[in-house]
Amino acid sequence: MDIALSATPDFSPDRDCPKVLRQQLAPPAPVETASGAALPLPSATNQARWPEAIALTVSLWLFVLLLFLPIIIARYEGANWTSVALDCSTVPVSIMLALSMFAVFRRTVDQPLRQRVIVMVVTVIVTATINTAFDLTFQTMIASRLDHLFAQLPSDMARAYPSLLNYILVFGVNMALFQVGFARRAALKQELALSQALANAQHAQLAALRYQLNPHFLFNALNSISALIVTQRNEDAERMTDKLSSFLRSSLNADPGELIPLEEELALTEEYLDIESVRFGERLDVEVDCSPAACEALIPSFLVQPLVENAIKHGVARTRGPTKITITGDVEDCDLKITVANCVSAEQTGPAHASSGVGLINVRQRLAAVYGRAGRLEAGAKDDRYEATITLPVCRNPQEA
């Protein structure tokens, strides 16, 4: 059976992969030395290791010895054990020859598969021939002087043919074990590299989605500051600018791929609400109700703020009177439910906010990236309220969702 493993994943430009992710997943370029010469990339030879080859070879030949030992004992029935020991004494030589095959094997791991197969087959036949010749030479020149019965074994070509065939089979199995060990280690390394690449890609996707919120939020905040300046509310504009600077500092310090307690997320959301309170004053009424279990649950950072911003934009900003926004968090059946709701009054101008805004789409994409189908966002009108509810698993890791 031919075993072919690609040294690195396919990073061709034609892959259906965003450019920024393709750049992160691309294999490393050769490193240049001080003289300007490029250092070669790591060779696959590192995956063909001597300790593993020695262990495989010794185990195989000890198994072969145990398999043929009853035949050898029966051959010298009635004689002393010296003859059996002499017949088994060539096994260490076979082990050394097999390890010399591994040296050849290591030199071919970077070559094309067809060339490798030819080299390995030739190496097996040559090694088996050398071992057979050694057996005959050992019997003729050495064993005959030490033990008469061992020397009486047939040493002509009638013994050489089956012996050569047996050695070809055993050495072939030995070479196959080298390939299996090398392929297994290379596959593990490739799987590890792929897992790391997928983790990097997911982190990059989360970062892109997370930072997509900054321009969207900043645009709305700057519009609010501009409105305050136009209406001559300069002190409010200055205070809102200071709060905006503090909030953006916290936003930039947050790790897009990090999970934080809901309590900490609500604290960040409160900083955002401080900004909007400068603009809307008493028109903005916020109530937060979060159970202790929900406060300790981990969620992606800045997951609630887009929902609150959506409620303010489509709720508070479109009414003249006070508008109440409620933020609730609770754990139900191992699921964390976070709901952001705002009242919808009869005097509200403009249509009710749809469930396909930039903020809501961003939240859905981030939930899908972290939790898969286990994380979801449901948004829509309910009586005289508009609710956006996040549901995500809280009793297990997001990778297991």
Salt bridges, closest charged atoms under 4 A:
GLU52 OE2 - ARG184 NH2 3.06
GLU52 OE1 - ARG185 NH2 2.91
ASP87 OD2 - ARG75 NH1 2.74
ASP236 OD2 - ARG233 NE 3.02
ASP236 OD1 - ARG239 NH2 2.67
ASP255 OD1 - HIS203 NE2 3.35
GLU287 OE1 - LYS324 NZ 2.63
GLU309 OE2 - HIS216 ND1 3.67
GLU378 OE2 - ARG376 NE 3.58
GLU387 OE2 - ARG385 NH2 3.15
